[in-house]
């Protein structure tokens, strides 16, 4: 008989076993261990045991679903208005589809009880409180196409596609920034500063990026005005399983008045060159399908589509 309940303190080894048994695709860290789950999930200050649903049979975890929330507009606390089921992980079983549906239903019930008025499926940059470094790559891309069985759990439950996220990659071995008149003009009038382990700018950023190697590139004008920044992170432990050094781009910010001046292209290209010089082999970025400007930017820099994810909506 299959039992459903919320998380208990002795569950991590069982959940790691279920993760290892499930076919989650190449962008899920393997082999999973309790220690990695502790670092990326259980240690987060907003972890709520009641939001992690577990399915068991004869003491063995068959799978789990994890529900959570994102931050408020200032990144100072949790906003319970919108919630998401970040993952539904189910190991091979004769009743696999039924187990996934039951876990998802319990996750939805938890989100509603906590006040969610909008319910999503899949973790995303806006709803990514857990699993960075364990699933998805450079950021959290909803549910990946390389995890088709997990996508099917949401589709069977009546979810529709709210956003498609492109997972873009390129080799940066020997990368050289483009040389043209605009890029040279930016180089002459700005300074690029490299900051390892920068101060986190909000509580949410601190909570979600603690424990990873973060590097921020800041572009400053000659008059000491901050023009923009790009934040990258060393994609461990995922990249260790790939056998390469990979860095993921978390975000690019350009001051509003200076957008469309080529600053993002210049800053990201210089960052890729710097990372290449330090031995990185691959860079990855995630871009929402609706962000045409970002897709053009990364296309110019030679990024190509590697995978795609879907953020579902109920």
Secondary structure per residue as TSV (DSSP state, phi and psi in degrees):
chain	resnum	aa	ss	phi	psi
A	1	X	-	360.0	136.2
A	2	X	E	-88.9	130.8
A	3	X	E	-109.4	141.3
A	4	X	E	-121.0	132.5
A	5	X	E	-157.4	173.1
A	6	X	E	-88.0	172.0
A	7	X	-	-59.8	142.6
A	8	X	-	-124.6	160.9
A	9	X	T	-63.6	-20.6
A	10	X	T	-94.3	10.5
A	11	X	-	-82.2	-25.6
A	12	X	H	-48.3	-45.9
A	13	X	H	-61.7	-36.2
A	14	X	H	-66.1	-42.0
A	15	X	H	-67.8	-37.2
A	16	X	H	-62.8	-39.4
A	17	X	H	-62.1	-44.6
A	18	X	H	-63.7	-41.0
A	19	X	H	-60.8	-46.0
A	20	X	H	-63.6	-34.2
A	21	X	H	-78.6	-28.6
A	22	X	S	-75.6	147.7
A	23	X	-	-92.8	92.9
A	24	X	-	-99.8	-3.3
A	25	X	-	92.7	174.2
A	26	X	T	-71.3	-13.4
A	27	X	T	-98.2	21.5
A	28	X	B	-115.6	131.2
A	29	X	-	-64.3	132.1
A	30	X	S	-140.6	146.3
A	31	X	S	-79.6	136.7
A	32	X	-	-74.6	146.6
A	33	X	-	-134.5	163.1
A	34	X	H	-61.3	-34.9
A	35	X	H	-64.6	-41.3
A	36	X	H	-68.4	-38.0
A	37	X	H	-65.0	-38.3
A	38	X	I	-60.5	-44.9
A	39	X	I	-67.9	-40.1
A	40	X	I	-99.7	-9.6
A	41	X	I	-131.6	-68.7
A	42	X	I	-68.7	-25.4
A	43	X	T	-82.5	-8.3
A	44	X	S	-66.7	140.9
A	45	X	T	-65.3	-19.1
A	46	X	T	-103.0	8.4
A	47	X	-	-62.1	130.1
A	48	X	-	-122.4	116.4
A	49	X	G	-58.6	-28.6
A	50	X	G	-73.2	-14.6
A	51	X	G	-88.8	-3.4
A	52	X	E	-110.2	106.8
A	53	X	E	-94.2	135.5
A	54	X	E	-123.2	137.4
A	55	X	E	-107.8	128.6
A	56	X	E	-129.8	152.2
A	57	X	E	-143.1	119.2
A	58	X	T	53.7	39.5
A	59	X	T	82.4	-4.2
A	60	X	E	-101.6	134.6
A	61	X	E	-75.3	122.2
A	62	X	E	-87.7	-21.0
A	63	X	E	169.9	179.8
A	64	X	E	-156.6	157.5
A	65	X	E	-129.2	139.7
A	66	X	E	-124.5	121.0
A	67	X	E	-104.6	146.1
A	68	X	E	-161.8	-178.5
A	69	X	E	-131.0	167.2
A	70	X	E	-104.5	-172.4
A	71	X	E	-88.9	166.6
A	72	X	-	-75.2	179.3
A	73	X	T	-61.6	-29.5
A	74	X	T	-92.5	-4.4
A	75	X	S	70.5	29.1
A	76	X	S	-104.0	-18.7
A	77	X	S	-160.8	-179.8
A	78	X	E	-85.8	138.9
A	79	X	E	-105.7	116.4
A	80	X	E	-89.0	4.0
A	81	X	E	-69.2	-33.1
A	82	X	E	-124.5	129.6
A	83	X	E	-128.7	161.6
A	84	X	E	-141.7	148.3
A	85	X	E	-90.1	106.5
A	86	X	E	-69.8	-42.6
A	87	X	E	-145.9	147.8
A	88	X	E	-126.4	103.4
A	89	X	E	-103.4	121.4
A	90	X	E	-133.1	126.9
A	91	X	-	-75.7	160.7
A	92	X	S	-54.7	132.6
A	93	X	-	-164.5	151.7
A	94	X	T	-60.8	-27.5
A	95	X	T	-110.7	35.7
A	96	X	H	-57.3	-46.8
A	97	X	H	-63.0	-42.0
A	98	X	H	-66.5	-37.6
A	99	X	H	-64.9	-45.4
A	100	X	H	-59.4	-42.8
A	101	X	H	-64.9	-41.4
A	102	X	H	-67.0	-40.6
A	103	X	H	-64.2	-44.2
A	104	X	H	-63.2	-42.0
A	105	X	H	-61.2	-40.6
A	106	X	H	-68.7	-35.4
A	107	X	H	-64.4	-44.3
A	108	X	H	-60.7	-41.3
A	109	X	H	-62.0	-41.2
A	110	X	H	-61.0	-45.7
A	111	X	H	-61.9	-42.0
A	112	X	H	-65.3	-41.3
A	113	X	H	-64.5	-27.4
A	114	X	T	-86.9	-1.8
A	115	X	T	109.4	6.7
A	116	X	-	-68.1	128.9
A	117	X	S	-100.2	-22.1
A	118	X	E	-121.1	132.1
A	119	X	E	-120.6	126.6
A	120	X	E	-114.9	171.8
A	121	X	E	-129.1	124.1
A	122	X	S	102.2	139.2
A	123	X	-	-78.9	145.7
A	124	X	-	-141.5	173.0
A	125	X	G	-54.1	-33.0
A	126	X	G	-82.9	-19.2
A	127	X	G	-130.2	41.2
A	128	X	-	-110.1	64.0
A	129	X	-	-79.5	-16.3
A	130	X	S	-140.3	162.9
A	131	X	-	76.8	6.2
A	132	X	T	-62.7	125.0
A	133	X	T	95.6	-15.4
A	134	X	T	-106.3	-27.0
A	135	X	B	-148.6	133.5
A	136	X	S	105.4	-31.0
A	137	X	S	106.7	-131.8
A	138	X	S	-61.9	-29.8
A	139	X	S	-149.2	-167.2
A	140	X	-	-103.0	113.4
A	141	X	-	-104.0	32.3
A	142	X	S	74.3	-140.3
A	143	X	E	-106.5	123.5
A	144	X	E	-74.2	151.7
A	145	X	T	-63.3	-24.8
A	146	X	T	-79.4	3.6
A	147	X	-	-121.7	61.4
A	148	X	H	-61.6	-33.8
A	149	X	H	-67.8	-32.9
A	150	X	H	-71.3	-39.5
A	151	X	H	-58.6	-39.4
A	152	X	H	-63.8	-30.5
A	153	X	H	-58.4	-43.9
A	154	X	H	-74.0	-40.1
A	155	X	H	-63.3	-42.6
A	156	X	H	-63.8	-26.1
A	157	X	T	-86.4	4.0
A	158	X	T	93.2	10.3
A	159	X	-	-75.0	149.9
A	160	X	E	-121.1	165.2
A	161	X	E	-75.7	122.0
A	162	X	E	-97.2	-35.0
A	163	X	E	-156.8	140.2
A	164	X	E	-109.0	133.7
A	165	X	E	-115.2	125.4
A	166	X	E	-86.3	130.5
A	167	X	E	-97.2	109.6
A	168	X	E	-108.8	139.8
A	169	X	E	-138.3	156.6
A	170	X	E	-154.5	150.9
A	171	X	E	-72.7	137.3
A	172	X	-	-117.1	17.0
A	173	X	T	-64.2	120.4
A	174	X	T	69.7	18.9
A	175	X	-	-62.0	136.5
A	176	X	-	-125.6	133.5
A	177	X	-	-63.2	150.4
A	178	X	-	-64.1	147.3
A	179	X	-	-116.9	115.2
A	180	X	-	-151.7	177.1
A	181	X	H	-61.3	-42.2
A	182	X	H	-65.0	-46.2
A	183	X	H	-63.4	-37.9
A	184	X	H	-67.0	-36.9
A	185	X	H	-65.8	-40.4
A	186	X	H	-64.7	-42.2
A	187	X	H	-59.3	-40.5
A	188	X	H	-70.0	-25.0
A	189	X	H	-109.9	6.0
A	190	X	E	-137.0	168.6
A	191	X	E	-130.1	132.7
A	192	X	E	-101.3	120.7
A	193	X	E	-105.8	139.1
A	194	X	E	-110.8	123.9
A	195	X	E	-124.7	113.5
A	196	X	E	-86.7	138.0
A	197	X	T	50.3	58.9
A	198	X	-	-67.4	158.8
A	199	X	-	-62.0	132.5
A	200	X	-	-71.6	141.4
A	201	X	S	-86.1	-21.3
A	202	X	S	-141.1	165.8
A	203	X	H	-59.3	-42.2
A	204	X	H	-63.5	-44.1
A	205	X	H	-62.7	-40.4
A	206	X	H	-63.5	-43.1
A	207	X	H	-67.6	-38.4
A	208	X	H	-85.5	-21.5
A	209	X	H	-112.4	0.5
A	210	X	T	-62.6	131.6
A	211	X	T	98.6	-6.4
A	212	X	S	-113.2	156.4
A	213	X	-	-83.7	106.4
A	214	X	E	-104.7	139.0
A	215	X	E	-132.8	130.6
A	216	X	E	-116.1	132.3
A	217	X	E	-104.1	124.5
A	218	X	E	-116.5	132.5
A	219	X	E	-104.0	121.0
A	220	X	E	-118.4	143.3
A	221	X	E	-80.0	167.7
A	222	X	T	-63.2	-22.3
A	223	X	T	-90.4	13.4
A	224	X	S	65.9	37.2
A	225	X	-	-103.7	133.8
A	226	X	E	-74.5	120.9
A	227	X	E	-95.0	-28.7
A	228	X	E	176.0	174.0
A	229	X	E	-151.3	155.9
A	230	X	E	-135.5	129.1
A	231	X	E	-110.9	124.8
A	232	X	E	-117.8	160.4
A	233	X	E	-143.0	151.4
A	234	X	E	-75.4	115.6
A	235	X	-	-79.1	61.4
A	236	X	T	-96.7	146.4
A	237	X	T	-90.2	-0.4
A	238	X	H	-55.6	-48.6
A	239	X	H	-68.0	-22.8
A	240	X	H	-65.3	-33.0
A	241	X	H	-73.1	-24.9
A	242	X	H	-81.3	-16.9
A	243	X	T	78.8	21.2
A	244	X	S	-136.8	163.1
A	245	X	-	-91.5	115.5
A	246	X	E	-124.2	140.3
A	247	X	E	-121.2	140.0
A	248	X	E	-111.5	139.4
A	249	X	E	-88.2	119.8
A	250	X	E	-87.8	-41.7
A	251	X	E	-163.9	152.3
A	252	X	E	-126.4	129.0
A	253	X	E	-125.6	128.6
A	254	X	E	-121.9	134.4
A	255	X	-	-57.3	135.6
A	256	X	G	-50.3	-41.9
A	257	X	G	-71.5	-13.9
A	258	X	G	-110.8	13.7
A	259	X	T	-71.8	158.3
A	260	X	T	62.6	28.8
A	261	X	S	-113.9	9.7
A	262	X	S	84.6	5.6
A	263	X	H	-69.2	-40.3
A	264	X	H	-64.2	-44.3
A	265	X	H	-58.9	-46.4
A	266	X	H	-63.3	-47.9
A	267	X	H	-65.5	-45.5
A	268	X	H	-66.5	-41.7
A	269	X	H	-61.5	-43.1
A	270	X	H	-65.2	-37.4
A	271	X	H	-64.7	-43.1
A	272	X	H	-62.3	-39.7
A	273	X	H	-63.1	-43.4
A	274	X	H	-62.1	-45.0
A	275	X	H	-65.3	-38.6
A	276	X	H	-61.4	-41.2
A	277	X	H	-62.5	-25.1
A	278	X	T	-93.7	6.0
A	279	X	T	103.7	2.6
A	280	X	-	-69.7	144.3
A	281	X	-	-106.4	-31.6
A	282	X	E	-133.4	140.8
A	283	X	E	-120.1	143.3
A	284	X	E	-133.0	143.4
A	285	X	E	-140.6	146.8
A	286	X	E	-112.1	133.6
A	287	X	E	-134.5	130.2
A	288	X	E	-65.0	141.4
A	289	X	T	-59.7	-25.6
A	290	X	T	-79.1	-10.1
A	291	X	-	-93.9	79.2
A	292	X	H	-65.8	-34.5
A	293	X	H	-62.9	-42.8
A	294	X	H	-67.6	-38.6
A	295	X	H	-61.9	-39.9
A	296	X	H	-65.5	-42.0
A	297	X	H	-58.0	-51.1
A	298	X	H	-72.6	-27.7
A	299	X	H	-63.4	-41.8
A	300	X	H	-63.4	-29.9
A	301	X	T	-87.8	4.1
A	302	X	T	89.6	13.2
A	303	X	-	-75.7	145.7
A	304	X	E	-127.9	155.0
A	305	X	E	-68.0	125.0
A	306	X	E	-107.5	-37.1
A	307	X	E	-160.6	177.1
A	308	X	E	-147.1	152.4
A	309	X	E	-125.7	159.0
A	310	X	E	-122.6	130.3
A	311	X	E	-94.4	117.9
A	312	X	E	-91.8	158.5
A	313	X	E	-135.9	138.4
A	314	X	-	-100.5	360.0
